[in-house]
Amino acid sequence: MTQVPPRLHVIPATGCDKALVLRRGPKNKVASLLWDRTTGDCQMGQWVIGRIYEHRSDLSPDGRHMIVFARRTDARNAWTALSRAPWLHALQFYAQEHTWHGGGAFDAEGRVWLNGAQPAGAPMPDGLKPADVSAFPHATDGFHMGNLYAEKMKLRGWSLRSGERYDIVMTKPFDQHWHVELTIKLGEKNRSLVSDGFALVHKGQDMRIEKPDWEWADPFSGSLQYAANGALHSASVSSNGNLKNQRIIKDFNEMVFEPLKAPYQGVTDQ
């Protein structure tokens, strides 16, 4: 039987060259890592036995903090955690007994917004400040009842071309010929129930090249970075849409679960 590569979701910071990598696999095991998109270095965070909902998770603009929405194997044991990237150990912890809403985002100034909740009432750690409750649209899963994911992607330079919720079509320019297109896929084989789909679309010609293996893609510093087959890649695109100068930045296929501790105390009851 062919082994399914780990699934990768990448959340770039909006104010620096860092990105949060969520590596899922085998089932119910997820690792968090902090990737330097310039040097290629990846700093290991922690593993969780359960599920992280990537469309309701975020990395702060400076790459120092992150918000994740996660659950154990029992969906009634779910939580939102605010932590220091790339570790999952919470500085603030919000438990819930279901997977509707939860998670959050950072606004352009790095203020913390909670999905489906009022701003945190208690003082926030590390000098963080709460965002206004209306900073982003509240959405049960990042899409339903609100365009949360699309609004987060706008902060990262993506433009909403059409649609809303699960039917969004977003684009980001790559070079004078091509832009990258982002859509949402439902129920794709060997993917999460809700996942990102990508294509290359020519700006002046009627040419669209689907990239079914890509789980994430983003132009960066004159190249195109993308996640596929359990690894991060870099390439450039020729005028006819073929990839060239391809290289693997980091391969996550051989990672195995190990219990790791964060280098700070955080919240002990989680």
Disulfide bonds with the S-S distance in Angstrom:
none
